[in-house]
Amino acid sequence: MQLTLDYFQRVHHCPISTWQKSNHCWAPEIKNPAIPLNSDFDINRLGSQCHTDIPLITGTHGKIIVLIKLNRQKLILIGPVSADQISEPHQTFLEGVCLIQNLISATDLHASDLISQTRYFQELRQAQQKSAAQHLFNAHEASFRHNPYDEEQLKKALNESFTGSYGTLAQNPLCSFKNLAIVDLGLIARAAIKGGMNYEDSFSLNDAYIQSIENARTADEVYSITVNGKFEYLRLVKKIQQQSLASDHPLVQRVKAEVAVHLHEPLTVAALASHLHVTPNYLSALFKTTTEMPLKSYLNLCKINASQNELVYSSLPISQIAVNYAFASASHYDQTFNYA
């Protein structure tokens, strides 16, 4: 174990110390005045929250610490370490933390487990989801429309140059890491479309994650955004496939594309049919036959699914959310929500 800790410290250049519990207080076994602990971290409180099977990761003011519980009476403290220090090989840092934890508790943790299970990354994810929800709301409000997937793919094929390996994408390491993350999520967005996700929803969600990456100040934020983005796309594609709503019929795909960009407007079968130059009866019958769902039900389902983000991540009253999605009233929204 000591060899592992020494190697980790050499690779990542961060302080590591052990803490002993005495009379309900945690204290370092060996005091090292050259490595002062940031006063923002309350080790007594954090130590009581730390579990034996997963590290506790927390951060504030650009500093991060990791607590790993050896047993009820002893902790390993990694840090404080500047988040900026954890630059491009951030996953290596997390995998090293996992290795230490796995040696102690015989678990099988990976970096993605820390992203999904620790509070530090959960808080980052909540902020990212709130930002993504706001971006999707703004896109719907503005009826913003992306290039269709096949058209965008053609432009990509004409301009793409790939040598078979990833190089440095910027002189600044953080910028290079951001660019790699944006490329990674772009590929995931397109894979999600192939998995049945509506291209408008996929690209809008990708826009939101790109903005979060651009605003990130540290590599750990970038890495968290990327992993959370992949989880979110996987969740959405799985949900779509379970609902069996995907269809290859071009007219049905056009219906879904129109619905995706007009969720904040009154949507009727007659208006959609007129826009697509077909009769309402034909469009309704085709949609029901192809998707096994009435078109009117699909319109309501899309509005309800989109509005759920605002119910979770905004402080708007239900009456305002109902207005935003063109429901006649809050009671109408409530009835539709319960039915959907």
Order of alpha helices (4+ residues) and beta strands (2+ residues): alpha-beta-beta-alpha-beta-beta-beta-alpha-alpha-alpha-alpha-alpha-alpha-alpha-alpha-alpha-alpha-alpha-alpha-alpha
